[in-house]
Amino acid sequence: MKKLEQQRRRAVALRYDPAQNLSPEVVAKGESWLGDEIIRLAQEHDIPLYKDPALVDRLMRLEIASEIPVELYEAVAAVLAFVYKLDRETRPA
């Protein structure tokens, strides 16, 4: 009988304020219980979740409060486009 490996939940939270930053910054990151807590808090506050394990791998290497490096702009732009689309769809008319 094979032992099933439990998948580690990982999460990275980004914030983007164009008035203060040139690019989005990492505001939280974690795996296991901390990843679960980041996800729970996002859901509790109706913050959209975007699943991209490869992007999370790269973002996990960044320090908290660091801005996204140029080489990740395209991937993070896809996340921002997703969030902006959701915002437009759920905003009251």
Contacts in CASP RR format, 6 or more apart in sequence:
PFRMAT RR
TARGET T0000
AUTHOR 0000-0000-0000
METHOD contacts of the structure
MODEL  1
MKKLEQQRRRAVALRYDPAQNLSPEVVAKGESWLGDEIIRLAQEHDIPLY
KDPALVDRLMRLEIASEIPVELYEAVAAVLAFVYKLDRETRPA
8 31 0 8 1.000
8 32 0 8 1.000
9 31 0 8 1.000
9 32 0 8 1.000
9 35 0 8 1.000
9 36 0 8 1.000
9 39 0 8 1.000
10 29 0 8 1.000
10 30 0 8 1.000
10 31 0 8 1.000
10 35 0 8 1.000
10 53 0 8 1.000
10 56 0 8 1.000
10 60 0 8 1.000
11 28 0 8 1.000
11 29 0 8 1.000
11 30 0 8 1.000
11 31 0 8 1.000
11 34 0 8 1.000
11 35 0 8 1.000
11 36 0 8 1.000
11 38 0 8 1.000
11 39 0 8 1.000
11 42 0 8 1.000
11 56 0 8 1.000
12 26 0 8 1.000
12 28 0 8 1.000
12 29 0 8 1.000
12 30 0 8 1.000
12 38 0 8 1.000
12 56 0 8 1.000
12 59 0 8 1.000
12 60 0 8 1.000
13 26 0 8 1.000
13 27 0 8 1.000
13 28 0 8 1.000
13 29 0 8 1.000
13 38 0 8 1.000
13 42 0 8 1.000
13 47 0 8 1.000
14 24 0 8 1.000
14 25 0 8 1.000
14 26 0 8 1.000
14 27 0 8 1.000
14 59 0 8 1.000
14 68 0 8 1.000
14 76 0 8 1.000
14 79 0 8 1.000
15 24 0 8 1.000
15 25 0 8 1.000
15 27 0 8 1.000
16 23 0 8 1.000
16 24 0 8 1.000
16 25 0 8 1.000
16 80 0 8 1.000
21 67 0 8 1.000
22 67 0 8 1.000
23 67 0 8 1.000
23 68 0 8 1.000
23 73 0 8 1.000
23 76 0 8 1.000
24 67 0 8 1.000
24 68 0 8 1.000
24 76 0 8 1.000
24 80 0 8 1.000
25 65 0 8 1.000
25 66 0 8 1.000
25 67 0 8 1.000
25 68 0 8 1.000
26 59 0 8 1.000
26 62 0 8 1.000
26 63 0 8 1.000
26 64 0 8 1.000
26 65 0 8 1.000
26 66 0 8 1.000
26 68 0 8 1.000
27 64 0 8 1.000
27 65 0 8 1.000
28 38 0 8 1.000
28 64 0 8 1.000
29 35 0 8 1.000
29 38 0 8 1.000
29 59 0 8 1.000
29 60 0 8 1.000
29 62 0 8 1.000
29 64 0 8 1.000
30 38 0 8 1.000
30 60 0 8 1.000
31 60 0 8 1.000
39 49 0 8 1.000
41 47 0 8 1.000
42 48 0 8 1.000
42 49 0 8 1.000
43 49 0 8 1.000
48 82 0 8 1.000
48 83 0 8 1.000
48 86 0 8 1.000
50 79 0 8 1.000
50 82 0 8 1.000
50 83 0 8 1.000
52 75 0 8 1.000
52 78 0 8 1.000
52 79 0 8 1.000
55 72 0 8 1.000
55 75 0 8 1.000
55 76 0 8 1.000
55 79 0 8 1.000
58 72 0 8 1.000
58 75 0 8 1.000
59 68 0 8 1.000
59 72 0 8 1.000
62 68 0 8 1.000
62 69 0 8 1.000
68 76 0 8 1.000
END
